[in-house]
Amino acid sequence: MKTSIHHIHLNVSSAKKSLPFYKDLLGYLGYQIVDEGLEHIGTSNGTTDLWIVQARRNRLNCPFHGKDVGLNHIAFRVSTKKAVNQFIEKFLEPKKLKPLYGSPRHFPEYRKGYYAVYFEDPDRVKLEVVYFPVEKKRKKKRAPVKLRNKK
């Protein structure tokens, strides 16, 4: 069975801080708002939905850390290396968001051509915008078919 991720539900500590951040980020990345309220937004790119929801008040004393059990980061794949650099110029820099890990840079340890920038949301959830080339599958060469002469 082949599947794809339908949706991700991300709880945030402050809808007031996080909803504007994610509306801007996801809008830039081509997501459309499909549902919105005071404490949530639901977005979709037609393939995967991302829901940003205010965490329950009694859970706010559990800050996020990417090394804990659970989510480490969310990566958004773009179609070119240039798109990663444009994202930095047009989204991160105007918002004064600092790239992490000396990015943008190549990460050859992940896969050939992997080029990414990492950054954090208001709750310090790590996010990534990444490009890597699609590896073309080589077609197997078939042996020539021998045709028989019909008599």
Stockholm file with secondary structure:
# STOCKHOLM 1.0

chainA/1-151         MKTSIHHIHLNVSSAKKSLPFYKDLLGYLGYQIVDEGLEHIGTSNGTTDLWIVQARRNRLNCPFHGKDVGLNHIAFRVSTKKAVNQFIEKFLEPKKLKPLYGSPRHFPEYRKGYYAVYFEDPDRVKLEVVYFPVEKKRKKKRAPVKLRNKK
#=GR chainA/1-151 SS CCCCCCEEEEEESCHHHHHHHHHHHHHHTTCEEEEEETTEEEEECSSCEEEEEECCGGGTTSCCCTTSSSCCEEEEECSCHHHHHHHIIIIITTTTCCCEEEEEEECTTTSTTCEEEEEECTTCCEEEEEECCCCCCCCCCCCCCCCCCCC
#=GC SS_cons         CCCCCCEEEEEESCHHHHHHHHHHHHHHTTCEEEEEETTEEEEECSSCEEEEEECCGGGTTSCCCTTSSSCCEEEEECSCHHHHHHHIIIIITTTTCCCEEEEEEECTTTSTTCEEEEEECTTCCEEEEEECCCCCCCCCCCCCCCCCCCC
//
